[in-house]
Amino acid sequence: MMNIKYLARVNFYGLMLDVYGENEQSIVNNDTRFLAVDVARLIDFSKDSNGYYRTGRMIENVDDDEKEECILTIQNMDGQVGHGG
Protein backbone atom coordinates (compact mmCIF):
# COMPACT_ATOMS: atom_id res chain seq x y z
CA MET A 1 0.00 0.00 0.00
CA MET A 2 1.36 3.41 -0.96
CA ASN A 3 1.87 6.21 1.58
CA ILE A 4 0.48 9.49 0.32
CA LYS A 5 0.07 12.98 1.75
CA TYR A 6 -1.94 16.10 1.05
CA LEU A 7 -0.26 18.20 -1.64
CA ALA A 8 -2.57 21.03 -2.64
CA ARG A 9 -6.08 22.34 -3.04
CA VAL A 10 -7.00 23.23 -6.61
CA ASN A 11 -9.95 24.91 -8.26
CA PHE A 12 -11.52 22.38 -10.62
CA TYR A 13 -14.23 24.04 -12.70
CA GLY A 14 -15.29 26.19 -9.75
CA LEU A 15 -15.15 23.41 -7.14
CA MET A 16 -12.28 22.97 -4.69
CA LEU A 17 -10.48 19.61 -4.88
CA ASP A 18 -7.78 18.31 -2.54
CA VAL A 19 -4.88 16.65 -4.36
CA TYR A 20 -2.76 13.87 -2.79
CA GLY A 21 0.44 12.09 -3.79
CA GLU A 22 3.73 10.68 -2.60
CA ASN A 23 5.49 14.05 -2.91
CA GLU A 24 5.32 17.35 -4.78
CA GLN A 25 6.86 15.71 -7.85
CA SER A 26 3.64 13.67 -8.12
CA ILE A 27 1.87 16.76 -9.49
CA VAL A 28 4.54 17.29 -12.16
CA ASN A 29 4.43 13.59 -13.08
CA ASN A 30 0.61 13.58 -13.22
CA ASP A 31 0.62 10.86 -10.54
CA THR A 32 -1.89 12.32 -8.12
CA ARG A 33 -4.71 10.80 -6.08
CA PHE A 34 -8.11 12.06 -4.95
CA LEU A 35 -10.50 10.99 -2.19
CA ALA A 36 -13.53 9.10 -3.49
CA VAL A 37 -15.89 11.34 -1.52
CA ASP A 38 -14.39 14.43 -3.21
CA VAL A 39 -14.91 12.89 -6.66
CA ALA A 40 -18.49 11.96 -5.71
CA ARG A 41 -19.09 15.58 -4.68
CA LEU A 42 -17.57 16.90 -7.92
CA ILE A 43 -19.80 14.75 -10.11
CA ASP A 44 -22.75 15.05 -7.70
CA PHE A 45 -23.06 11.28 -7.46
CA SER A 46 -26.11 9.63 -5.88
CA LYS A 47 -26.83 10.34 -2.20
CA ASP A 48 -28.46 8.20 0.46
CA SER A 49 -31.50 9.27 2.50
CA ASN A 50 -29.20 11.08 4.97
CA GLY A 51 -27.61 13.18 2.23
CA TYR A 52 -24.27 11.34 2.16
CA TYR A 53 -22.70 10.44 -1.18
CA ARG A 54 -22.80 6.72 -1.99
CA THR A 55 -19.06 6.45 -2.54
CA GLY A 56 -19.10 2.66 -2.12
CA ARG A 57 -21.54 2.32 -4.99
CA MET A 58 -19.50 4.75 -7.09
CA ILE A 59 -16.27 2.81 -6.45
CA GLU A 60 -17.93 -0.45 -7.54
CA ASN A 61 -18.22 1.09 -11.03
CA VAL A 62 -14.53 2.01 -11.26
CA ASP A 63 -12.13 -0.41 -12.98
CA ASP A 64 -9.74 -2.15 -10.57
CA ASP A 65 -6.69 -0.66 -12.31
CA GLU A 66 -8.11 2.84 -11.74
CA LYS A 67 -8.53 2.62 -7.96
CA GLU A 68 -6.07 2.18 -5.16
CA GLU A 69 -6.17 2.06 -1.38
CA CYS A 70 -3.49 4.24 0.20
CA ILE A 71 -2.31 5.25 3.63
CA LEU A 72 -2.88 8.97 4.02
CA THR A 73 -0.40 10.89 6.18
CA ILE A 74 -1.97 13.93 7.81
CA GLN A 75 0.01 16.77 9.37
CA ASN A 76 -1.84 19.20 11.61
CA MET A 77 -1.07 22.88 12.23
CA ASP A 78 1.34 21.95 15.07
CA GLY A 79 3.38 19.72 12.78
CA GLN A 80 2.14 16.51 14.38
CA VAL A 81 1.61 13.63 11.97
CA GLY A 82 -1.23 11.13 12.02
CA HIS A 83 -2.38 8.43 9.63
CA GLY A 84 -5.80 7.75 8.14
CA GLY A 85 -6.83 4.88 6.01
Secondary structure by P-SEA (a helix, b strand, c coil): cbbbccccccccccbbbbbbccccccccccbbbbbaaaaaaaaccccccccccaaaaaaaacccccbbbbbbbbbccccbbbbcc
